[in-house]
């Protein structure tokens, strides 16, 4: 699947989502992300936020879903090297749900990409303390191991 759609075609596709339930639109974005089409997935997640706005502050389910969607946006922005977009989405995700461990994990990824290993390590350790899924715990353990190895190499050189 090509990510190169003219703007008009993309707008036509996004307009089709106006007639779909939010859950189906979200599922479509997740499928695009998993199938290796991150640019289109990002557009669909941004469409969802644009259509429904940020999560209402009173409804816990909406806050959780808003946090999850912003986490996807952060991850996809990070993948394309848009650190500011990723940072902005992570701030929104964590404001909606401070317990979102995936947001914490991607905050670590962002900090690591920016070269801030100590802060990244703190994020990964926090995920390990609060982790709820095996996948996110395994990814965090892997990153902690990589950072420790980088530190050991650094000390061996000096």
N, C-alpha and C positions, 0 to 999 in steps of 0.2 A: 504494500500500500504506500503510495507516495504522499508525502506531506505537502507537496507543492500544489495547493489549490488556489486558483485566482480568488481574490477577495469576494467577488460576486458569488461564486460557487459556495464558499464558506458561509456567507450570509444566508444563502438559501438553505443550506444544511442546518444551520443554527435556528432558523425560523421554524423548521420542522419540529424542533424540540419544544416549541411553544404549546404543542398539542399533546405532549407526553408528560406523564407524572414525573415529579422530581427524582424519585428513586430510579426510574428507567434512564433518565438523562445521566445521573450519577454513574449507574452501571455501565453505560456506554463509554463514559470518560475513563473509567477504570479498565475496561476492555481495551481501549485504544492505548492506554499506558502500558498494559501488559503485553500487547502485540508489537511494541516497539515503535509507536507513533506518538512520541511525547509532545510534539508541537501541536498536533490536533487535540490531544488529551488536555493540554493546558488551555486551549481555546474553549473547550467544552466546560472545564471546571470554572473558568472565568465567566463564561456565559451563565452558569448556574448561580454564581455569586451575584452577577449583574441582574439576573431575573428575579431572584428571591431576596437579594440584599444580604447584608451580614445577619447573622442569627439574632433573633430577638433575645433580649437579656433575661427574660423570665422563664422561658421554656428550656429545661435541662436537655431534652432530646435535640432541640434545634441548636443549642449551644455546642453539643457534642458533634453533631453533623457539620456545623459550620467550622469547627476546629479541624475535623477530619479533612474537609474540602480544602481549607487553607493549607493544611499540611501537604496535601497532594500538589497544590500550586507551588509551595515552597520547594518541594523535591524536584519538580519539573523545571522550575527556574534555576535551581542549583545545577541540574544536569546540563542546561544550556549556558551556564557560566554567568547568569544574571544574579549576582550576589545581593544586590540591593532589593530586587524583586523577591528573592528568597527570604531575606531578612524581614522585609515588610510583612510577608505572608506568615512567617513564623511568629512574629509579634502578635498578629491578629489571632492565630491559632491558639497560642498560649494564653492570651487574654480571655478567650472564650472558654478554654479548658486547661488550666494550669497542670492538670494531671495527665495530659496527653503525652505518653512516653515516646510515641513516634515523632512528635514535634521536637521533643528533647533530643532524640537521636539525630534528627536532621539539623538541629541547631549545632550539635557536635560536628556533623559533616561540614556544615558551613564554616564553622570556626577552624576546622582542620584545613579546609581548602584555602582559607585566608592566612594560614600559617600559625595560628594560635593554638599550639598543641596542649598547653596546660588547661585552657578553658574548655577545649574539646574533650580532654580526658575527664574533666569534672562532669560534663554533660553525659558522657558514656557511663560513668560510675553511677550517676543518678538514675539512668535508665536501668542499670543492673539492679539497683536497689528496689526500683518500682516496676520493673518489667513485667508485662502480663502475657506476652506471646513468646514462644520459643524462638521464632525467627528474629525478632528485634533484640532479644537477649543474646543470641548467637552473633548477630552482626556487631553488637556493642562489645562483646568479649573479643571478637576478632580485632576491632579497632583499638581496644585497650592494649592488646598484645602487640599490634603494629607500632603503637606509640612508645611502648616500653622498649621494643627493639630499636627504634630510632634513637631513643635516649641512650641506650647502652652503646650503640655505635658511636654516638656523639662523644661519650665519655672515653671510649677506647681511642678515638682519634686524638683527643686532647691529652 
